[in-house]
Amino acid sequence: QAVEKGLKVNAEFTITPGSEQVRYTIERDGFIAIFNKIGGKVFANACGPCIGQWARAGADKQEKNTIIHSFNRNFSKRADGNPNTHAFVSSPEIVTALAIAGKLDFNPVTGTLTNQNGEKVKLSPPSGEELPAKGFDVEDSGFQAPAADSSEIKISVDPKSKRLQLLSPFEPWDGKNITGAKLLIKTLGKCTTDHISMAGPWLNFRGHLDNISNNMLIGAVNAFNSKTNKVKNQLTGEYDEVPKVQRHYKKFNIPTVVVGGHNYGEGSSREHAAMEPRHLGVKAVIVKSFARIHETNLKKQGMLALTFANEDDYSLIQEDDTFNFLNLVDFQPGKAITVEVVHADGSKDLIKLNHTYNSQQIEWFKAGSALNLIKKQK
């Protein structure tokens, strides 16, 4: 109806097809042509702005502004890297109406717009088919069938590549209690997988675990100084970036612990958010509660995903704490784990930690990861 009424968008209006099938279908049915007529931009098939794949002009100025989108990720800096962008989630219909109006206070039910001919027009309530009348279709889905016999196939990766790196199996558990673990970070407030492993430009390194691990927890807020990417190195007493401090601990084979609040790991089901701490030597994540998928991802990577039996014990954790797990050698379903937290002044607290590991998931932990166990069973 925007085309019929002579309207064009008065704000940047972008559309991102989620797949080639969707792109082909909307092109076949004439929607891409309609988007172009009203001034919209159809992006490549990808996650797009939802994961930071958006070269937004002017975002580097970090000015205050507002965007309205219909995808479900509106974390700080998520879409354009600008912490001053206020992102609001709405329906595709409202997003389109506000883009046509070019202002946030437009009421699409009662508001009047001026078209290209200077005429006053109003938008009608949106209507249309929920699914394509001709069904979805695609000419080239991009699928490449695997070889019938892959025994002779060799994967060649340049060892100097910054984007690709062959994975090495994570080391199995040594069967002993984890002792002498240092606190890496105690996160404050919301800590999503985007805080744990940012997307955007970092996606260039998603095939190189060591390089992408340089973004580990750089978006998380340190509970002791309310800053991001600045934590204390207990070995030097100095503050540095989270990945650098963790790499320093790893260099000296010192295990570490991450502590967090409620719904830790919510958001994208980003496996790198579990792989990176595992790769860099974090042994356990202790929180008030987990987002379910991230908890499972930690388990699959052979890490300890634990919750405070008493949420108030979160407040007991101090910046220079050392953790000794007292009964990990008796790790079994339904049995709480006790950790001794040693503070800088020598005082100690015993904290009860719960977990949701079943027997198979405990075997993942013992093997070092779920993949290690699968390989072992073959």
C-alpha positions, 0 to 999 in steps of 0.5 A, spaced: 500 500 500 505 504 500 507 504 493 500 505 491 499 511 495 506 514 493 510 513 499 517 512 500 521 510 507 523 517 510 529 513 514 534 507 513 529 501 512 533 494 511 531 487 510 535 481 511 533 474 508 534 469 513 536 464 507 537 463 500 530 460 500 527 466 503 530 471 498 528 467 492 521 466 494 520 474 496 524 475 489 519 471 485 513 474 489 515 481 487 517 483 494 524 485 493 521 489 487 516 493 492 522 494 497 526 497 492 520 502 490 519 504 497 527 505 498 528 499 502 535 496 502 535 488 501 541 485 505 545 479 503 542 472 506 545 472 513 544 474 520 545 481 518 544 487 523 542 482 528 549 479 529 553 486 528 554 484 520 552 492 518 556 497 516 552 502 518 554 509 516 556 514 522 556 509 527 563 510 529 561 517 531 557 513 537 552 519 537 545 517 541 540 515 536 534 510 536 533 504 531 527 499 531 527 492 529 523 486 528 529 481 530 530 479 537 537 481 539 537 488 542 543 488 547 547 494 547 552 495 541 549 489 538 547 491 531 552 497 530 557 497 535 554 504 538 553 503 545 549 509 545 544 506 540 537 505 543 534 499 540 527 497 540 524 490 538 517 491 534 513 487 529 515 487 522 508 491 520 510 497 526 517 497 523 515 498 516 510 504 518 515 507 522 520 507 517 515 510 512 513 515 517 521 517 519 519 518 526 518 515 532 511 518 535 507 516 528 501 512 530 500 508 524 492 507 526 491 515 526 497 518 523 497 522 516 502 522 511 504 526 506 506 522 499 510 524 493 505 528 490 503 532 496 497 529 498 495 527 505 494 519 506 493 514 511 496 507 512 490 502 512 491 496 517 496 491 514 493 485 511 496 479 507 498 471 506 502 469 512 505 464 508 507 464 500 501 462 496 506 458 491 510 455 497 517 456 498 522 455 493 529 455 491 534 454 485 540 453 488 540 452 496 548 452 496 548 444 499 554 440 497 553 433 498 559 430 502 563 425 498 561 418 498 568 416 501 571 421 505 577 416 507 582 419 502 580 427 504 585 431 507 584 438 510 589 442 509 589 449 513 595 454 513 598 454 520 599 461 519 592 463 517 588 468 522 581 465 520 582 458 520 585 453 525 585 445 526 582 444 533 585 440 538 581 435 543 580 438 550 584 435 555 580 430 559 579 430 567 585 428 571 580 425 576 583 429 582 579 435 585 580 442 582 584 446 587 588 453 587 583 456 582 583 463 581 577 468 580 578 470 573 571 475 573 565 476 577 560 478 573 555 484 574 548 484 572 546 481 565 551 477 562 549 474 555 553 470 550 554 476 546 558 479 553 561 472 553 563 472 546 561 478 541 559 477 534 560 483 529 567 483 526 569 477 531 566 473 526 572 473 521 575 469 526 570 464 528 574 458 525 580 460 529 579 458 536 585 461 539 584 468 535 576 469 537 578 467 544 581 474 544 574 477 545 572 472 551 568 476 556 570 483 554 563 485 554 562 483 561 561 488 567 566 486 573 562 486 579 568 490 583 569 496 579 563 496 574 568 496 568 568 492 562 574 488 560 578 490 566 580 485 571 585 483 576 591 479 575 592 475 582 599 474 580 601 481 578 596 485 582 595 489 576 589 490 572 588 488 564 584 485 559 580 479 561 583 474 555 590 477 557 589 475 564 586 469 563 592 467 558 597 469 563 594 464 568 594 459 563 601 460 562 602 458 569 597 452 569 593 455 574 585 454 573 580 459 574 573 460 575 568 465 572 562 467 577 555 470 575 548 472 576 542 470 574 540 467 567 548 467 565 549 465 558 542 468 555 541 470 548 544 467 542 546 459 543 553 461 541 557 455 542 564 459 542 561 462 548 563 455 552 569 453 547 573 460 549 573 459 556 574 452 555 580 453 551 583 458 555 583 454 561 577 456 565 575 450 569 568 452 572 562 457 571 559 458 578 552 462 577 545 464 580 542 461 574 543 459 567 540 460 561 539 452 559 542 452 552 549 455 554 549 451 560 548 445 556 554 448 551 558 448 557 557 441 559 559 439 552 565 442 552 567 439 559 566 444 563 563 445 570 557 449 570 554 450 577 549 454 581 549 457 588 545 453 592 544 459 596 544 465 591 546 470 597 553 466 597 554 470 590 556 476 595 561 472 599 566 472 593 571 477 593 576 479 588 582 475 590 579 469 592 582 462 591 577 456 590 578 449 592 573 444 590 573 439 595 569 433 593 569 433 585 572 426 585 565 424 587 562 427 582 555 424 581 548 426 579 544 429 584 550 430 589 552 437 591 559 440 590 562 443 595 567 449 594 572 452 599 573 459 597 579 462 600 580 470 601 586 474 601 586 475 609 586 467 610 579 467 612 574 461 608 567 460 606 564 453 604 559 454 599 554 449 596 554 448 589 548 445 585 548 442 578 544 438 573 549 433 570 546 426 568 550 420 568 552 421 561 554 429 561 559 427 567 562 422 562 563 428 558 566 432 563 571 426 565 573 425 557 574 432 557 568 434 552 562 430 549 566 430 542 572 426 546 567 421 549 564 420 542 571 419 539 573 414 544 566 410 544 568 409 536 
